[in-house]
Amino acid sequence: MNPKVVCITGCTRGLGRAMVDEFMKLGWIVAGCGRNEAAVQDLQAKPGELHSFDVCDVSKEADVQRFCERVVGQVGVPDLLLNNAAIINPNQPLWEMSEQDIHSIIDVNIKGTIAMMRHLLPPMLKRGSGVVVNFSSGWGRSTAGEVAPYCATKWAIEGLSKATAQETNGKVAIVALNPGIIDTDMLRSTFGGGAGHYPGAKPWAETAVPFLAALNAKHNGRALTAP
């Protein structure tokens, strides 16, 4: 049997980077992207000729189109697309945030997820199988002060996922995933040192990746939480 292909956005740090290693351990071909060129080059140096890593800013449509075309051309149509790339706004009341901060978080968290689905769903639907996991958050199902734009984007991911699941009708399953609270750079930007009370990305991925690898058509439209 041919190895399965997973495509991971935001693969150069945090949960994305941890998932790369765990999927490789499972024998999957990994295609990933991130904005940090040096980190992408480090991933490109990893053993395994079949893996593919590229610099891509998911908030830029042209970047996403080029990346998706390269993935399909080099490693094939993904069996699993993990829309993990996300940013969080600085802790501030909404009215004190800059226009640029608000635009950036919407462009990455919402528009980036939409762009990836727009370019990879057609070949996945043509094949007739696959799973798309759009990373949500506990703040996509609840709220907190001083992270209002982030909450808004993750609530949008929940609705976006359910609506797109109705469109694919399970031919490709669309899932919204709350990964839980994990000690990453992004969490530390909000929680500070308090983030250290939570598990890190590596132990999270050791449990979460087998869970993600087992998702299938029956999960279409569901809002899940990682174990």
GUTI-796299 format. One record per residue: residue number from 1; residue in one letter; x, y, z of N, C-alpha, C, O, CB in turn. Coordinates in steps of 0.1 Angstrom, whole numbers, m for minus. Glycine has a CB too. Example, Ala and Ser with C-alpha at 12.3 -4.5 7.8 and 13.67 -1.06 7.14 Angstrom:
BEGIN
ATOM     n   res     n_x     n_y     n_z    ca_x    ca_y    ca_z     c_x     c_y     c_z     o_x     o_y     o_z    cb_x    cb_y    cb_z
ATOM     1     a     132     m57      78     123     m45      78     132     m33      78     142     m33      85     113     m45      90
ATOM     2     s     128     m22      71     137     m11      71     129       0      79     134      11      80     141      m6      57
% end
This chain:
BEGIN
ATOM     n   res     n_x     n_y     n_z    ca_x    ca_y    ca_z     c_x     c_y     c_z     o_x     o_y     o_z    cb_x    cb_y    cb_z
ATOM     1     m       8     m12       0       0       0       0       9      12       0      19      13       7      m9       0      12
ATOM     2     n       4      23      m7      12      35      m7      10      42       6      m1      42      12       7      44     m19
ATOM     3     p      20      49      11      19      57      23       9      68      22       7      73      11      32      62      28
ATOM     4     k       2      71      33      m7      82      33       0      96      33      11      96      38     m17      81      44
ATOM     5     v      m7     106      28      m1     120      28      m9     129      37     m21     129      37      m2     125      13
ATOM     6     v      m2     136      46      m8     146      54      m2     160      50      11     161      48      m5     143      69
ATOM     7     c     m10     170      50      m6     183      47      m8     192      60     m20     192      64     m13     189      34
ATOM     8     i       2     198      65       1     205      77       5     220      75      16     223      71      10     199      88
ATOM     9     t      m4     229      78       0     243      77       5     248      91       2     242     101     m12     252      73
ATOM    10     g      14     258      91      20     262     104      29     251     110      28     249     122       9     266     114
ATOM    11     c      37     245     101      44     233     105      58     236     111      65     227     115      46     223      94
ATOM    12     t      61     249     113      75     252     117      76     255     132      87     256     137      80     264     110
ATOM    13     r      65     255     139      66     257     154      53     251     160      44     247     154      67     272     156
ATOM    14     g      54     250     174      43     246     181      37     233     178      44     223     175      32     256     180
ATOM    15     l      24     232     177      17     219     174      21     214     161      22     202     159       2     221     176
ATOM    16     g      22     223     151      25     219     137      38     212     136      39     201     130      25     230     128
ATOM    17     r      48     218     143      61     211     142      61     198     149      68     188     145      72     221     149
ATOM    18     a      54     197     161      54     184     168      47     174     160      50     162     160      47     186     181
ATOM    19     m      36     178     152      29     168     144      37     162     133      35     151     129      16     174     139
ATOM    20     v      46     170     127      55     166     116      62     153     121      62     143     114      65     177     112
ATOM    21     d      69     154     132      77     142     137      68     130     139      72     119     136      84     146     149
ATOM    22     e      56     132     145      48     120     149      42     114     136      41     102     136      36     125     158
ATOM    23     f      38     122     126      33     116     114      44     108     107      42      98     100      27     126     105
ATOM    24     m      56     114     107      67     106     101      70      93     108      72      83     101      80     115     101
ATOM    25     k      68      93     121      70      80     128      59      70     124      62      58     124      69      82     143
ATOM    26     l      47      75     120      37      66     116      39      61     101      31      53      96      23      73     117
ATOM    27     g      49      67      95      51      63      81      44      71      70      43      67      59      48      49      79
ATOM    28     w      38      82      74      31      91      65      41     100      57      52     103      63      20      99      72
ATOM    29     i      37     103      45      44     114      38      39     127      43      27     129      44      43     113      22
ATOM    30     v      48     136      47      44     149      53      47     160      43      58     162      38      51     152      66
ATOM    31     a      37     168      40      39     181      33      35     192      42      24     192      48      30     181      19
ATOM    32     g      43     202      43      41     213      53      45     226      49      53     227      40      47     209      66
ATOM    33     c      40     236      55      44     250      52      44     258      64      37     256      74      34     256      41
ATOM    34     g      52     269      63      53     279      74      59     292      69      63     292      57      61     274      86
ATOM    35     r      59     302      77      64     315      72      79     317      75      85     326      69      56     326      78
ATOM    36     n      84     309      84      98     310      88     107     303      79     108     290      79     100     305     103
ATOM    37     e     114     310      70     123     304      60     133     295      66     136     284      61     129     314      51
ATOM    38     a     140     299      77     151     291      83     145     278      88     151     268      87     158     299      94
ATOM    39     a     133     279      95     127     267     100     123     257      89     124     245      91     115     270     109
ATOM    40     v     118     263      78     114     254      67     127     247      61     126     235      58     108     262      56
ATOM    41     q     138     254      60     150     248      55     155     237      64     160     227      60     161     259      54
ATOM    42     d     153     238      77     156     228      87     148     215      84     153     204      85     155     232     101
ATOM    43     l     135     217      81     126     206      78     130     200      65     129     187      64     112     211      78
ATOM    44     q     134     208      55     138     202      42     150     193      43     152     185      35     141     214      33
ATOM    45     a     158     195      54     170     187      56     167     174      63     176     166      64     180     195      64
ATOM    46     k     155     172      67     152     159      74     152     148      64     150     150      52     138     160      81
ATOM    47     p     156     136      69     157     124      60     143     121      54     133     123      60     162     112      67
ATOM    48     g     144     116      42     131     112      35     129     121      23     125     132      24     119     113      44
ATOM    49     e     131     115      11     130     123      m1     116     126      m5     113     136     m12     136     115     m13
ATOM    50     l     106     119       0      93     121      m3      86     133       4      76     138      m2      85     108      m1
ATOM    51     h      91     137      15      85     148      22      87     161      15      97     162       7      91     148      37
ATOM    52     s      78     170      17      79     183      10      75     195      20      65     195      26      70     183      m2
ATOM    53     f      85     204      21      82     216      30      85     229      22      95     230      15      91     215      43
ATOM    54     d      77     238      24      78     251      17      75     263      25      67     262      35      70     251       4
ATOM    55     v      80     274      21      76     287      28      63     291      21      62     292       9      87     298      26
ATOM    56     c      53     294      30      40     298      25      33     306      36      33     302      47      32     286      21
ATOM    57     d      29     318      32      20     326      41       6     324      37       1     328      27      24     342      40
ATOM    58     v      m1     316      46     m15     312      42     m24     324      41     m35     322      35     m20     303      52
ATOM    59     s     m20     336      45     m29     348      43     m28     353      29     m35     362      26     m25     358      54
ATOM    60     k     m19     348      21     m17     353       8     m21     342      m2     m16     331      m3      m2     357       5
ATOM    61     e     m32     345     m10     m38     336     m19     m28     330     m29     m28     318     m32     m49     342     m26
ATOM    62     a     m19     338     m34      m9     333     m44       0     323     m38       4     313     m44      m2     345     m50
ATOM    63     d       4     326     m25      13     316     m18       6     303     m17      12     292     m19      17     322      m5
ATOM    64     v      m7     303     m12     m14     291     m10     m16     283     m23     m15     271     m23     m28     294      m4
ATOM    65     q     m19     290     m34     m21     283     m46      m9     276     m51      m9     265     m55     m26     293     m57
ATOM    66     r       3     283     m50      16     277     m54      19     265     m45      23     255     m50      27     287     m53
ATOM    67     f      17     267     m32      20     256     m23      11     244     m26      16     232     m26      18     261      m8
ATOM    68     c      m2     246     m27     m11     234     m30      m8     227     m43      m8     215     m43     m25     239     m29
ATOM    69     e      m5     235     m53      m1     229     m66      11     220     m64      13     210     m70       1     239     m77
ATOM    70     r      21     225     m57      33     218     m55      31     205     m47      37     195     m50      44     227     m48
ATOM    71     v      23     206     m36      20     194     m28      14     183     m37      18     172     m37      10     198     m17
ATOM    72     v       3     187     m45      m4     177     m53       6     171     m64       6     159     m66     m16     183     m60
ATOM    73     g      14     180     m69      24     176     m80      35     167     m74      40     158     m81      29     187     m87
ATOM    74     q      40     170     m62      51     163     m57      48     150     m49      54     140     m51      60     172     m49
ATOM    75     v      38     152     m40      35     140     m31      22     134     m33      19     124     m27      37     145     m17
ATOM    76     g      13     141     m40       0     136     m43     m11     143     m35      m8     152     m27      m1     121     m40
ATOM    77     v     m23     140     m38     m35     146     m31     m35     141     m16     m34     129     m13     m48     142     m38
ATOM    78     p     m36     151      m7     m35     147       7     m47     138      11     m58     140       7     m35     159      16
ATOM    79     d     m44     129      20     m54     121      27     m60     129      39     m71     127      43     m49     107      31
ATOM    80     l     m51     137      44     m55     145      56     m49     159      55     m37     161      53     m50     138      69
ATOM    81     l     m57     169      56     m53     183      56     m55     189      70     m66     189      75     m61     192      45
ATOM    82     l     m45     194      76     m45     199      90     m43     214      89     m32     219      87     m35     193      99
ATOM    83     n     m54     222      89     m53     236      89     m50     241     103     m59     245     111     m66     243      83
ATOM    84     n     m37     241     106     m32     244     120     m27     258     121     m27     263     132     m22     234     123
ATOM    85     a     m23     264     110     m17     278     111     m26     288     117     m38     289     114     m12     283      97
ATOM    86     a     m21     295     127     m29     305     134     m20     315     142      m9     312     145     m40     299     143
ATOM    87     i     m26     327     144     m19     336     153     m29     342     163     m41     340     161     m13     348     144
ATOM    88     i     m24     348     173     m33     354     183     m30     368     185     m18     373     183     m32     346     197
ATOM    89     n     m40     376     188     m38     390     190     m31     393     204     m33     385     213     m51     398     189
ATOM    90     p     m24     404     205     m19     408     218     m30     410     228     m41     415     224     m10     421     217
ATOM    91     n     m28     407     241     m38     408     251     m42     423     252     m34     431     258     m34     403     265
ATOM    92     q     m54     427     248     m58     441     248     m73     441     247     m79     432     240     m51     449     237
ATOM    93     p     m80     451     252     m94     453     249     m95     456     234     m86     462     228    m100     465     257
ATOM    94     l    m106     452     228    m108     454     214    m105     468     209     m99     470     198    m122     450     210
ATOM    95     w    m110     478     216    m109     492     211     m94     497     212     m92     508     207    m118     501     219
ATOM    96     e     m85     490     218     m72     494     219     m63     487     209     m51     491     207     m66     492     233
ATOM    97     m     m68     478     201     m60     470     192     m59     478     179     m67     486     175     m67     457     189
ATOM    98     s     m47     476     172     m45     482     160     m53     476     148     m56     464     149     m30     482     156
ATOM    99     e     m55     484     138     m62     478     126     m54     467     120     m60     457     116     m65     489     116
ATOM   100     q     m41     468     120     m32     458     114     m33     445     122     m33     434     116     m18     463     113
ATOM   101     d     m33     446     135     m34     433     143     m47     426     140     m47     414     139     m33     436     158
ATOM   102     i     m58     433     139     m71     427     136     m71     421     122     m76     410     121     m82     437     138
ATOM   103     h     m66     429     113     m66     423      99     m57     411      98     m61     401      92     m60     434      89
ATOM   104     s     m46     411     105     m37     399     104     m43     387     109     m42     376     103     m24     402     111
ATOM   105     i     m49     388     121     m55     376     127     m66     370     119     m68     358     118     m60     379     141
ATOM   106     i     m74     379     112     m85     374     104     m79     368      91     m84     358      86     m95     386     100
ATOM   107     d     m69     374      86     m63     369      73     m57     356      75     m59     347      66     m53     379      68
ATOM   108     v     m50     353      86     m44     340      88     m54     330      92     m55     319      86     m32     342      98
ATOM   109     n     m61     333     103     m69     323     109     m82     319     101     m85     307     101     m74     328     123
ATOM   110     i     m88     329      95    m100     326      87     m97     324      72     m99     314      66    m111     336      89
ATOM   111     k     m92     335      66     m89     335      52     m79     324      48     m81     318      37     m84     348      47
ATOM   112     g     m69     322      56     m59     312      53     m65     298      53     m62     290      44     m48     312      63
ATOM   113     t     m74     295      63     m81     282      63     m90     280      51     m90     270      44     m89     281      76
ATOM   114     i     m97     291      47    m106     290      35     m97     288      23    m101     280      14    m114     303      34
ATOM   115     a     m86     295      21     m78     294       9     m73     280       8     m73     274      m3     m66     304      10
ATOM   116     m     m68     274      19     m63     260      18     m74     250      13     m71     241       5     m57     255      31
ATOM   117     m     m86     252      19     m97     243      15    m101     245       0    m104     236      m7    m109     245      24
ATOM   118     r    m101     258      m4    m105     261     m18     m95     254     m28    m100     250     m39    m104     276     m20
ATOM   119     h     m83     253     m24     m73     248     m34     m71     233     m33     m67     226     m42     m60     255     m33
ATOM   120     l     m74     227     m21     m71     212     m19     m84     204     m19     m84     192     m22     m64     210      m7
ATOM   121     l     m95     210     m16    m108     202     m16    m111     197     m30    m115     186     m31    m119     211     m11
ATOM   122     p    m109     205     m41    m113     199     m54    m106     186     m58    m113     177     m62    m110     210     m65
ATOM   123     p     m93     185     m56     m86     172     m59     m90     161     m49     m91     150     m53     m71     174     m60
ATOM   124     m     m93     165     m37     m97     155     m27    m111     150     m30    m114     138     m29     m97     161     m13
ATOM   125     l    m120     159     m34    m133     155     m38    m133     147     m51    m141     137     m52    m142     167     m40
ATOM   126     k    m125     150     m60    m124     143     m72    m120     128     m70    m125     119     m76    m114     149     m82
ATOM   127     r    m110     126     m60    m106     113     m56    m117     106     m48    m119      94     m49     m93     113     m48
ATOM   128     g    m125     114     m41    m136     108     m34    m133     104     m19    m141      96     m14    m141      97     m41
ATOM   129     s    m123     110     m13    m119     106       0    m110     116       6    m104     124      m1    m113      92       1
ATOM   130     g    m109     116      20    m100     125      27    m107     131      39    m119     131      40     m95     135      18
ATOM   131     v     m99     138      47    m104     144      59     m97     158      60     m84     159      58    m101     136      72
ATOM   132     v    m104     168      63     m99     182      66    m102     185      80    m113     184      85    m105     192      56
ATOM   133     v     m91     188      88     m93     192     102     m89     207     103     m78     211     100     m84     183     111
ATOM   134     n     m99     215     107     m97     229     109     m95     231     124    m104     229     131    m108     238     103
ATOM   135     f     m83     236     127     m80     237     142     m87     249     147     m86     261     143     m65     239     144
ATOM   136     s     m96     246     157    m103     256     164     m96     259     177     m84     260     178    m118     252     166
ATOM   137     s    m104     260     188     m99     263     201    m110     262     212    m122     262     208     m92     278     201
ATOM   138     g    m106     261     224    m116     263     235    m123     276     234    m134     278     237    m110     261     248
ATOM   139     w    m115     286     228    m121     299     226    m128     300     213    m132     311     209    m110     310     227
ATOM   140     g    m131     289     207    m140     288     195    m154     283     200    m163     282     192    m135     280     184
ATOM   141     r    m154     279     213    m167     274     219    m170     281     232    m180     279     238    m166     259     221
ATOM   142     s    m161     290     236    m163     299     248    m156     312     245    m151     314     234    m158     292     261
ATOM   143     t    m156     321     254    m149     334     252    m141     339     264    m142     333     275    m160     345     248
ATOM   144     a    m132     348     261    m124     354     272    m121     369     268    m120     372     256    m111     347     274
ATOM   145     g    m120     377     277    m117     391     275    m102     393     270     m94     384     273    m119     400     287
ATOM   146     e    m100     403     262     m87     407     257     m82     398     246     m70     400     241     m77     407     268
ATOM   147     v     m89     389     242     m86     381     230     m98     380     221    m101     369     214     m81     366     234
ATOM   148     a    m106     390     220    m119     390     213    m117     387     198    m124     378     193    m126     403     214
ATOM   149     p    m107     393     191    m106     389     177    m102     374     175    m107     368     166     m95     398     170
ATOM   150     y     m93     369     184     m90     355     183    m102     346     185    m105     337     177     m79     351     193
ATOM   151     c    m110     349     195    m122     342     198    m131     342     185    m137     332     181    m130     348     210
ATOM   152     a    m133     354     179    m141     356     168    m136     347     156    m145     341     149    m141     370     163
ATOM   153     t    m123     346     154    m118     338     143    m121     323     146    m124     315     136    m103     340     141
ATOM   154     k    m120     319     158    m121     304     161    m136     301     161    m140     289     158    m115     301     174
ATOM   155     w    m145     310     165    m159     307     164    m162     306     149    m171     298     145    m168     318     170
ATOM   156     a    m156     314     141    m158     314     126    m153     300     121    m160     295     112    m150     325     119
ATOM   157     i    m142     295     126    m138     282     121    m148     271     124    m150     262     116    m124     278     128
ATOM   158     e    m154     272     135    m165     262     139    m176     262     129    m180     252     124    m170     265     153
ATOM   159     g    m181     274     126    m192     276     116    m188     272     102    m195     266      94    m198     290     116
ATOM   160     l    m176     277      98    m171     274      85    m170     259      83    m173     253      72    m157     280      83
ATOM   161     s    m165     251      93    m163     237      92    m176     230      90    m178     221      82    m156     231     104
ATOM   162     k    m186     234      98    m199     227      97    m206     230      84    m212     221      78    m208     232     109
ATOM   163     a    m205     242      79    m211     246      67    m205     238      55    m211     233      46    m211     261      64
ATOM   164     t    m191     238      55    m184     231      44    m187     216      45    m187     209      34    m169     234      45
ATOM   165     a    m189     211      57    m192     196      58    m205     193      51    m207     182      46    m193     192      73
ATOM   166     q    m215     203      51    m227     201      45    m225     201      29    m233     194      22    m237     212      49
ATOM   167     e    m216     208      25    m213     209      11    m206     197       5    m209     192      m6    m205     222       8
ATOM   168     t    m197     191      13    m190     179       8    m198     167      11    m196     156       4    m177     178      15
ATOM   169     n    m208     167      20    m217     156      23    m209     144      27    m214     132      24    m226     153      11
ATOM   170     g    m198     146      33    m190     134      38    m181     128      27    m173     119      31    m199     124      43
ATOM   171     k    m182     132      15    m172     127       5    m158     130       9    m149     121       8    m175     133      m9
ATOM   172     v    m156     142      14    m144     145      22    m149     150      35    m158     160      36    m135     156      15
ATOM   173     a    m145     144      46    m150     148      59    m143     161      64    m131     163      62    m147     137      70
ATOM   174     i    m151     170      69    m146     183      75    m149     183      90    m160     181      94    m153     195      67
ATOM   175     v    m139     186      97    m139     185     112    m134     198     118    m123     203     113    m132     173     117
ATOM   176     a    m140     203     128    m134     214     136    m128     207     149    m135     199     156    m145     225     140
ATOM   177     l    m116     210     152    m109     204     163    m104     214     174     m97     223     170     m97     196     158
ATOM   178     n    m109     212     186    m103     219     197     m91     211     202     m93     200     208    m113     222     209
ATOM   179     p     m79     216     200     m67     208     204     m65     207     219     m57     199     224     m55     213     198
ATOM   180     g     m72     216     227     m70     217     241     m60     228     245     m56     236     236     m65     203     247
ATOM   181     i     m56     228     257     m46     239     262     m32     233     262     m30     224     270     m51     245     275
ATOM   182     i     m24     238     254     m10     233     253       0     244     254      m2     255     250      m8     225     239
ATOM   183     d      11     241     261      22     251     264      29     253     251      39     245     247      31     246     275
ATOM   184     t      26     263     243      33     267     231      36     282     232      32     289     241      24     264     219
ATOM   185     d      44     287     223      48     301     223      35     310     222      35     320     228      57     304     211
ATOM   186     m      25     305     214      13     313     213       6     314     226       0     324     229       4     307     202
ATOM   187     l       5     303     233      m2     303     246       6     312     256       0     319     264      m3     289     252
ATOM   188     r      19     311     256      27     320     265      25     335     262      27     343     271      42     316     263
ATOM   189     s      22     338     249      20     352     246       7     357     253       5     369     255      18     354     231
ATOM   190     t      m2     348     257     m14     352     264     m14     348     279     m17     357     287     m26     344     258
ATOM   191     f      m9     336     282      m9     332     296       4     335     304       4     335     316     m11     317     296
ATOM   192     g      15     339     296      27     342     303      33     329     309      31     318     303      26     352     313
ATOM   193     g      39     330     320      45     318     327      35     308     331      38     296     333      53     322     339
ATOM   194     g      22     312     332      12     302     335      10     291     325       4     281     328      m1     309     337
ATOM   195     a      15     293     313      14     283     302      21     270     306      18     259     301      19     288     289
ATOM   196     g      31     272     315      40     261     319      32     250     327      37     239     329      51     265     327
ATOM   197     h      20     253     331      12     244     339       6     233     330       0     223     334       1     251     347
ATOM   198     y       6     235     317       0     227     307      10     218     299      22     222     299      m9     235     297
ATOM   199     p       6     207     293      15     199     286      21     206     274      15     215     268       8     186     282
ATOM   200     g      33     202     270      39     208     258      34     201     245      26     192     245      54     206     259
ATOM   201     a      39     207     234      35     202     221      38     188     218      31     181     212      40     211     210
ATOM   202     k      50     184     222      55     170     219      46     159     225      41     151     218      69     168     223
ATOM   203     p      44     160     239      35     150     244      21     150     239      14     140     238      35     151     259
ATOM   204     w      16     163     236       3     164     230       2     157     217      m7     149     214       0     179     228
ATOM   205     a      12     159     208      12     153     195      13     137     196       7     131     187      24     158     187
ATOM   206     e      20     132     205      21     118     207       8     111     209       5     100     204      30     114     219
ATOM   207     t      m1     118     215     m15     113     217     m24     117     206     m33     110     201     m21     117     230
ATOM   208     a     m23     130     201     m32     135     192     m31     130     178     m40     128     170     m31     150     191
ATOM   209     v     m18     127     173     m16     123     160     m23     110     156     m29     109     146      m1     122     157
ATOM   210     p     m22     100     165     m29      87     162     m44      90     161     m51      84     153     m26      77     172
ATOM   211     f     m49      99     169     m63     102     169     m67     109     156     m77     105     149     m67     112     181
ATOM   212     l     m59     118     151     m61     125     139     m60     115     127     m68     116     117     m51     136     137
ATOM   213     a     m50     106     127     m48      97     116     m60      87     115     m62      81     104     m35      89     119
ATOM   214     a     m68      85     125     m79      76     125     m92      82     121    m102      75     119     m80      70     138
ATOM   215     l     m92      96     119    m105     102     115    m109      97     101    m101      95      93    m103     117     115
ATOM   216     n    m122      97      99    m127      92      86    m141      99      83    m145     108      90    m129      77      86
ATOM   217     a    m148      94      73    m160     100      68    m171     101      79    m179     110      78    m165      92      56
ATOM   218     k    m171      92      88    m182      92      98    m180     105     108    m190     108     115    m181      80     107
ATOM   219     h    m169     111     107    m167     123     116    m171     136     109    m169     146     115    m152     124     120
ATOM   220     n    m176     135      97    m179     147      89    m189     156      97    m199     152     102    m185     143      76
ATOM   221     g    m185     169      98    m194     179     104    m193     179     119    m200     187     126    m207     177     100
ATOM   222     r    m185     171     125    m184     170     140    m174     181     145    m164     184     139    m181     156     145
ATOM   223     a    m177     185     157    m168     194     165    m161     185     175    m168     181     185    m175     206     171
ATOM   224     l    m149     183     173    m142     173     182    m132     180     191    m128     192     189    m134     163     173
ATOM   225     t    m127     173     201    m117     177     210    m106     167     211    m109     155     212    m122     180     224
ATOM   226     a     m94     171     209     m83     161     209     m81     155     223     m84     161     233     m69     168     205
ATOM   227     p     m78     142     223     m76     135     236     m64     140     244     m62     136     255     m74     120     233
% end
